[in-house]
Amino acid sequence: MVGIRALKKIWLDGQLVDWNAAQVHVLTHGLHYGYAVFEGIRCHRTSHGSAIFRLDEHLDRFVNSAKVYRMALPFGAPALKEACIDLVRANETPEAYLRPIAFSGYGEMGLDPTQSTVQVAVAMWEWGAYLGAAGVQHGVRATVSSWVRMDSRSLPPQAKCSANYANSALAKMEAVSGGYDEAILLNAAGMVAEGPGENIFRVKKGVVSTPPASSGILRGVTRDSVIRFVADEHLVFQRTDFTREELFSADELFYTGTAAGITPIREVDGRPIGNGDYPITRRLQERYEDAIHGRSERYSSWLTYVDEVHAARP
Protein backbone atom coordinates (compact mmCIF):
# COMPACT_ATOMS: atom_id res chain seq x y z
CA MET A 1 0.00 0.00 0.00
CA VAL A 2 1.18 3.52 -0.83
CA GLY A 3 0.64 6.45 1.50
CA ILE A 4 -1.91 9.08 0.49
CA ARG A 5 -0.44 12.22 -1.04
CA ALA A 6 -2.26 15.30 0.17
CA LEU A 7 -4.27 17.12 -2.50
CA LYS A 8 -5.76 20.60 -2.28
CA LYS A 9 -9.34 20.16 -1.13
CA ILE A 10 -11.86 17.90 0.59
CA TRP A 11 -15.61 18.48 0.44
CA LEU A 12 -17.01 18.57 4.00
CA ASP A 13 -20.60 19.32 4.96
CA GLY A 14 -21.30 21.36 1.86
CA GLN A 15 -18.03 23.26 1.55
CA LEU A 16 -14.70 22.73 -0.16
CA VAL A 17 -12.11 23.03 2.62
CA ASP A 18 -8.34 22.80 2.65
CA TRP A 19 -7.04 19.24 2.91
CA ASN A 20 -5.55 19.67 6.39
CA ALA A 21 -8.64 21.51 7.68
CA ALA A 22 -10.96 18.52 7.08
CA GLN A 23 -11.02 17.29 10.67
CA VAL A 24 -13.50 15.76 13.11
CA HIS A 25 -13.60 15.51 16.91
CA VAL A 26 -12.11 12.47 18.67
CA LEU A 27 -15.58 11.82 20.16
CA THR A 28 -17.20 11.58 16.75
CA HIS A 29 -19.88 8.92 17.21
CA GLY A 30 -19.08 7.06 13.97
CA LEU A 31 -15.45 6.62 15.02
CA HIS A 32 -16.49 4.76 18.17
CA TYR A 33 -19.35 2.64 16.83
CA GLY A 34 -18.63 2.20 13.12
CA TYR A 35 -21.84 4.02 12.23
CA ALA A 36 -20.90 5.30 8.78
CA VAL A 37 -21.68 4.49 5.16
CA PHE A 38 -19.37 5.16 2.27
CA GLU A 39 -18.62 4.65 -1.41
CA GLY A 40 -15.57 4.13 -3.57
CA ILE A 41 -15.66 5.79 -6.99
CA ARG A 42 -13.07 6.21 -9.74
CA CYS A 43 -12.30 9.14 -12.00
CA HIS A 44 -10.28 8.42 -15.16
CA ARG A 45 -8.64 10.27 -18.02
CA THR A 46 -10.49 10.21 -21.34
CA SER A 47 -10.00 12.01 -24.64
CA HIS A 48 -12.65 14.49 -23.43
CA GLY A 49 -11.03 15.13 -20.06
CA SER A 50 -11.65 13.48 -16.72
CA ALA A 51 -14.77 11.34 -16.33
CA ILE A 52 -16.23 9.73 -13.21
CA PHE A 53 -17.33 6.15 -13.77
CA ARG A 54 -20.92 5.24 -12.90
CA LEU A 55 -21.28 8.12 -10.47
CA ASP A 56 -25.09 7.97 -10.39
CA GLU A 57 -25.10 4.27 -9.53
CA HIS A 58 -22.57 4.75 -6.75
CA LEU A 59 -24.51 7.63 -5.23
CA ASP A 60 -27.75 5.67 -5.48
CA ARG A 61 -26.15 2.88 -3.44
CA PHE A 62 -24.78 5.47 -1.00
CA VAL A 63 -28.27 6.88 -0.40
CA ASN A 64 -29.74 3.40 -0.04
CA SER A 65 -27.02 2.38 2.44
CA ALA A 66 -27.95 5.40 4.55
CA LYS A 67 -31.63 4.45 4.33
CA VAL A 68 -30.94 0.93 5.57
CA TYR A 69 -29.16 2.40 8.59
CA ARG A 70 -31.90 4.98 9.31
CA MET A 71 -29.37 7.70 8.59
CA ALA A 72 -30.95 10.99 7.53
CA LEU A 73 -28.55 12.42 4.95
CA PRO A 74 -28.47 16.24 4.91
CA PHE A 75 -27.60 16.15 1.19
CA GLY A 76 -29.38 14.35 -1.62
CA ALA A 77 -27.85 12.57 -4.59
CA PRO A 78 -27.91 15.68 -6.89
CA ALA A 79 -25.94 17.75 -4.36
CA LEU A 80 -23.49 14.91 -3.78
CA LYS A 81 -22.99 14.49 -7.52
CA GLU A 82 -22.16 18.18 -7.83
CA ALA A 83 -19.80 17.84 -4.84
CA CYS A 84 -17.88 15.02 -6.54
CA ILE A 85 -17.52 16.98 -9.77
CA ASP A 86 -16.49 20.17 -7.95
CA LEU A 87 -13.92 18.26 -5.92
CA VAL A 88 -12.24 16.73 -8.97
CA ARG A 89 -12.07 20.16 -10.59
CA ALA A 90 -10.71 21.81 -7.44
CA ASN A 91 -7.95 19.25 -7.02
CA GLU A 92 -6.95 19.34 -10.69
CA THR A 93 -6.16 15.63 -10.55
CA PRO A 94 -7.32 13.82 -13.69
CA GLU A 95 -7.27 10.28 -12.27
CA ALA A 96 -8.30 9.60 -8.69
CA TYR A 97 -10.30 7.54 -6.24
CA LEU A 98 -13.24 9.34 -4.60
CA ARG A 99 -14.57 8.47 -1.14
CA PRO A 100 -17.99 9.86 -0.17
CA ILE A 101 -18.73 9.08 3.47
CA ALA A 102 -21.58 9.90 5.85
CA PHE A 103 -21.21 9.34 9.59
CA SER A 104 -22.75 10.18 12.94
CA GLY A 105 -20.79 13.13 14.21
CA TYR A 106 -19.82 14.71 17.51
CA GLY A 107 -22.68 15.33 19.91
CA GLU A 108 -23.94 12.37 21.94
CA MET A 109 -22.24 9.15 22.97
CA GLY A 110 -23.94 5.81 23.45
CA LEU A 111 -25.19 3.29 20.94
CA ASP A 112 -28.15 5.29 19.63
CA PRO A 113 -26.77 7.29 16.67
CA THR A 114 -29.93 9.31 16.11
CA GLN A 115 -28.91 11.85 18.73
CA SER A 116 -25.82 12.86 16.74
CA THR A 117 -25.71 15.07 13.66
CA VAL A 118 -24.98 13.28 10.41
CA GLN A 119 -21.91 14.69 8.68
CA VAL A 120 -20.98 14.08 5.04
CA ALA A 121 -17.62 14.36 3.33
CA VAL A 122 -16.12 13.53 -0.05
CA ALA A 123 -12.36 13.01 -0.20
CA MET A 124 -10.21 11.96 -3.14
CA TRP A 125 -6.68 10.74 -3.65
CA GLU A 126 -4.46 9.20 -6.29
CA TRP A 127 -4.65 5.43 -6.01
CA GLY A 128 -3.40 2.82 -8.44
CA ALA A 129 -4.77 -0.70 -8.83
CA TYR A 130 -5.65 -1.94 -5.33
CA LEU A 131 -4.05 -5.35 -5.84
CA GLY A 132 -1.17 -3.91 -7.86
CA ALA A 133 -0.51 -3.43 -11.55
CA ALA A 134 1.37 -6.74 -11.62
CA GLY A 135 -1.69 -8.45 -10.15
CA VAL A 136 -3.94 -7.04 -12.86
CA GLN A 137 -1.56 -8.40 -15.49
CA HIS A 138 -0.36 -11.68 -14.01
CA GLY A 139 -2.97 -12.53 -11.38
CA VAL A 140 -2.84 -12.66 -7.57
CA ARG A 141 -2.47 -15.41 -4.99
CA ALA A 142 -5.53 -15.88 -2.78
CA THR A 143 -6.48 -17.94 0.25
CA VAL A 144 -9.84 -18.97 1.63
CA SER A 145 -10.16 -17.12 4.92
CA SER A 146 -10.97 -18.71 8.27
CA TRP A 147 -13.15 -15.66 8.87
CA VAL A 148 -16.73 -16.01 7.61
CA ARG A 149 -18.53 -13.27 5.69
CA MET A 150 -21.03 -11.70 8.08
CA ASP A 151 -24.60 -12.94 7.82
CA SER A 152 -27.50 -10.69 6.83
CA ARG A 153 -29.14 -11.51 10.17
CA SER A 154 -26.22 -9.80 11.91
CA LEU A 155 -25.43 -6.84 9.66
CA PRO A 156 -26.98 -5.88 6.30
CA PRO A 157 -24.30 -6.74 3.71
CA GLN A 158 -26.10 -4.80 0.96
CA ALA A 159 -25.35 -1.55 2.82
CA LYS A 160 -21.77 -0.36 2.42
CA CYS A 161 -21.25 0.34 6.10
CA SER A 162 -17.88 1.00 7.72
CA ALA A 163 -18.62 -1.55 10.45
CA ASN A 164 -18.78 -4.34 7.86
CA TYR A 165 -15.17 -3.76 6.94
CA ALA A 166 -13.84 -4.92 10.30
CA ASN A 167 -14.78 -8.37 8.98
CA SER A 168 -12.89 -7.58 5.76
CA ALA A 169 -9.84 -6.28 7.61
CA LEU A 170 -9.52 -9.48 9.63
CA ALA A 171 -9.61 -11.56 6.45
CA LYS A 172 -7.15 -9.27 4.66
CA MET A 173 -4.63 -9.31 7.52
CA GLU A 174 -4.85 -13.09 7.79
CA ALA A 175 -4.19 -13.46 4.05
CA VAL A 176 -1.24 -11.07 4.00
CA SER A 177 0.32 -12.59 7.12
CA GLY A 178 0.17 -15.98 5.38
CA GLY A 179 2.02 -14.66 2.33
CA TYR A 180 -1.01 -14.24 0.07
CA ASP A 181 -2.20 -11.16 -1.79
CA GLU A 182 -5.88 -11.39 -0.94
CA ALA A 183 -8.57 -13.44 0.82
CA ILE A 184 -11.76 -15.16 -0.27
CA LEU A 185 -14.55 -15.30 2.29
CA LEU A 186 -17.18 -18.02 2.57
CA ASN A 187 -20.63 -17.31 3.97
CA ALA A 188 -22.29 -18.98 6.97
CA ALA A 189 -23.55 -21.77 4.69
CA GLY A 190 -20.00 -22.54 3.54
CA MET A 191 -20.48 -21.18 0.03
CA VAL A 192 -18.20 -18.65 -1.66
CA ALA A 193 -19.25 -15.06 -0.97
CA GLU A 194 -16.63 -12.48 -2.02
CA GLY A 195 -13.23 -10.99 -1.31
CA PRO A 196 -12.63 -8.51 1.54
CA GLY A 197 -13.25 -5.61 -0.83
CA GLU A 198 -14.14 -7.28 -4.12
CA ASN A 199 -16.73 -9.48 -5.76
CA ILE A 200 -15.57 -12.75 -7.32
CA PHE A 201 -16.31 -14.44 -10.65
CA ARG A 202 -15.66 -18.01 -11.79
CA VAL A 203 -15.22 -19.27 -15.35
CA LYS A 204 -15.73 -22.95 -16.14
CA LYS A 205 -16.10 -24.39 -19.66
CA GLY A 206 -16.97 -20.95 -21.01
CA VAL A 207 -19.68 -20.26 -18.40
CA VAL A 208 -19.15 -17.15 -16.29
CA SER A 209 -20.73 -17.21 -12.83
CA THR A 210 -20.80 -15.09 -9.70
CA PRO A 211 -22.48 -15.57 -6.31
CA PRO A 212 -25.99 -14.10 -6.04
CA ALA A 213 -26.92 -11.27 -3.67
CA SER A 214 -28.48 -13.87 -1.37
CA SER A 215 -25.00 -15.24 -0.63
CA GLY A 216 -24.27 -12.18 1.53
CA ILE A 217 -22.28 -10.14 -0.97
CA LEU A 218 -22.29 -6.43 -1.64
CA ARG A 219 -23.84 -5.74 -5.05
CA GLY A 220 -20.78 -4.21 -6.63
CA VAL A 221 -21.03 -1.54 -9.30
CA THR A 222 -18.05 -3.05 -11.12
CA ARG A 223 -19.70 -6.47 -10.71
CA ASP A 224 -22.78 -5.08 -12.43
CA SER A 225 -20.61 -3.65 -15.21
CA VAL A 226 -18.92 -7.02 -15.76
CA ILE A 227 -22.30 -8.76 -15.97
CA ARG A 228 -23.14 -6.33 -18.79
CA PHE A 229 -19.78 -7.02 -20.48
CA VAL A 230 -20.40 -10.78 -20.29
CA ALA A 231 -23.72 -10.33 -22.08
CA ASP A 232 -22.10 -8.11 -24.72
CA GLU A 233 -19.46 -10.79 -25.27
CA HIS A 234 -22.30 -13.32 -25.83
CA LEU A 235 -21.04 -15.55 -23.05
CA VAL A 236 -23.22 -17.78 -20.88
CA PHE A 237 -23.75 -16.22 -17.45
CA GLN A 238 -25.13 -17.54 -14.16
CA ARG A 239 -25.76 -16.08 -10.74
CA THR A 240 -25.16 -19.15 -8.65
CA ASP A 241 -23.61 -20.35 -5.44
CA PHE A 242 -20.40 -22.33 -5.70
CA THR A 243 -18.24 -24.16 -3.21
CA ARG A 244 -14.68 -23.79 -2.05
CA GLU A 245 -13.75 -26.86 -4.09
CA GLU A 246 -15.20 -25.27 -7.20
CA LEU A 247 -12.70 -22.46 -6.80
CA PHE A 248 -9.87 -24.96 -7.23
CA SER A 249 -11.41 -26.54 -10.33
CA ALA A 250 -12.17 -23.25 -12.12
CA ASP A 251 -10.66 -22.45 -15.52
CA GLU A 252 -10.42 -18.80 -14.48
CA LEU A 253 -11.20 -16.76 -11.38
CA PHE A 254 -11.14 -13.00 -11.04
CA TYR A 255 -11.96 -10.25 -8.58
CA THR A 256 -13.96 -7.15 -9.49
CA GLY A 257 -14.25 -3.86 -7.65
CA THR A 258 -13.82 -0.13 -8.00
CA ALA A 259 -10.44 -0.28 -6.28
CA ALA A 260 -9.33 -3.60 -7.79
CA GLY A 261 -10.76 -3.20 -11.30
CA ILE A 262 -10.77 -6.67 -12.87
CA THR A 263 -7.93 -8.71 -11.36
CA PRO A 264 -7.26 -12.38 -12.21
CA ILE A 265 -6.66 -14.92 -9.45
CA ARG A 266 -3.83 -17.21 -10.45
CA GLU A 267 -3.74 -19.39 -7.33
CA VAL A 268 -5.99 -20.33 -4.39
CA ASP A 269 -4.44 -22.01 -1.35
CA GLY A 270 -1.44 -23.20 -3.34
CA ARG A 271 -3.51 -24.60 -6.19
CA PRO A 272 -2.94 -23.00 -9.61
CA ILE A 273 -6.14 -21.91 -11.33
CA GLY A 274 -6.61 -23.19 -14.87
CA ASN A 275 -3.57 -23.27 -17.13
CA GLY A 276 -2.30 -19.78 -16.32
CA ASP A 277 -4.09 -18.07 -19.20
CA TYR A 278 -7.06 -15.79 -18.68
CA PRO A 279 -8.71 -15.50 -22.12
CA ILE A 280 -12.19 -14.55 -20.92
CA THR A 281 -10.85 -12.33 -18.14
CA ARG A 282 -8.72 -10.50 -20.72
CA ARG A 283 -11.74 -9.85 -22.93
CA LEU A 284 -13.64 -8.41 -19.99
CA GLN A 285 -10.64 -6.34 -18.89
CA GLU A 286 -10.44 -4.83 -22.36
CA ARG A 287 -14.10 -3.84 -22.29
CA TYR A 288 -13.67 -2.37 -18.83
CA GLU A 289 -10.65 -0.29 -19.84
CA ASP A 290 -12.49 0.96 -22.92
CA ALA A 291 -15.52 1.87 -20.80
CA ILE A 292 -13.73 3.77 -18.04
CA HIS A 293 -11.52 5.69 -20.47
CA GLY A 294 -14.38 6.69 -22.77
CA ARG A 295 -13.22 4.61 -25.73
CA SER A 296 -16.54 2.79 -26.18
CA GLU A 297 -19.72 4.58 -27.20
CA ARG A 298 -21.70 1.58 -25.97
CA TYR A 299 -20.93 2.50 -22.35
CA SER A 300 -20.80 6.29 -22.69
CA SER A 301 -23.86 6.76 -20.45
CA TRP A 302 -21.79 5.45 -17.53
CA LEU A 303 -19.44 8.45 -17.65
CA THR A 304 -19.92 11.80 -15.93
CA TYR A 305 -17.51 14.27 -17.51
CA VAL A 306 -15.90 16.77 -15.18
CA ASP A 307 -15.05 19.51 -17.69
CA GLU A 308 -17.79 22.08 -18.22
CA VAL A 309 -17.93 21.42 -21.96
CA HIS A 310 -18.57 17.72 -21.49
CA ALA A 311 -20.54 17.69 -18.24
CA ALA A 312 -23.83 17.38 -20.13
CA ARG A 313 -22.72 14.42 -22.28
CA PRO A 314 -25.01 11.37 -21.98
Buried (B, 14 or more C-beta within 10 A) or exposed (E): EEEEEEBEBBBBBEEBBEBEEBEBEEEBBBBEBBBBBBBBBBBBEBEBBBBBBBBBBBBBBBBBBBEBBEBEBEBEBEEBBEBBBBBBBBBEBBBBBBBBBBBBBBBBEEEEBEEBBBBBBBBBBBBEBBBBEEBBEEBBBBBBBEBBBBEBEEBBBBBBBBBBBEBBEBBBBBBEEEEBBBBBBBBBEEBBBBBBBBBBBBBBEEBBBBBBEEBBBBBBBBBBBBBBBBEBBEBEBBEBBBEBEBBBEBBBBBBBBBBBBBBBBBBBBEEEBBEEEBEBBBBBBBBBBBBBBBBBEEBBEBBBBBBEEBEEBE
